[in-house]
Amino acid sequence: MSLSKQILGFGLRPTLAEASWEKGVSELPGAVRRSYTANTTIAREYQARSAILIITSGWAAFAKTLPDGSRLIVDFALPHEIALIEFAGEVSETVTALSDVTAIELAGPVHSCFSRFPQPFCEAVLQAETSRYSRVAEHLAGVSRRGAIERTAHLLLELACRAHRSATTYPARFVCPLTQAELADALGLSAVHVSRVMKALREAGLASFRNGVVELHDHAGLIETAGFDRSYISI
């Protein structure tokens, strides 16, 4: 079987959750399996690096650090997703493993994949790039225009969709390895404010977050509160 067919597997639109896809990616030229322990820096701001990471387990964060030492988490990378690192060195983000992360790494530059790898994989890379742009745009809208409760509900729903990997349904619960401080950095709020917001969501019967597990108690109510439209998320 050709490598292209291995990556396609048996479906017309394979996903990274399929074993056949992961096997095919691991056999691409130059593929290397990497492991990062929690809190390890995968890539650092102002350091040139280019790589394609296919996350097989664990969560990572892309963040900007401000001069006062505070940070804003711009985006997350979840299991069975492609994370693109294309850092020229002048600017960029810091990529940190939030939990233990395993990944298949392909050396960049990212644009060179179109001459090196099969078409199905290249299409997945393009989709990953488009999806990240859409997520970052939503996060910008959240921190600049949504209220604290609305933006928190919106982020929880996004993470639920991505963790559950379903285009049509929402999970009742999902494992979320974020600390309260990390959630605050993603929402542009203080940790104390996040605690108050989560209490409000819990008391309203919408959602709760305890011991690394987010529970969505009222999908319809949470969607209405957030004004959530999942069409920007690619599964």
Secondary structure, DSSP 8 states (H G I E B T S, - for coil): --HHHHHHTTSSS--TTSHHHHHHHHTSTT-EEEEE-TT-EEE-TTS-EEEEEEEEES-EEEEEE-TTS-EEEEEEE-TTEEEEEEE-SSS--EEEESS-EEEEEEES-GGGHHHHS-HHHHHHHHHHHHHHHHHHHHHHHHHHHS-HHHHHHHHHHHHHHHHHT-SS---SEEE----HHHHHHHHTS-HHHHHHHHHHHHHTTSEEEETTEEEES-HHHHHHHHT--GGG---
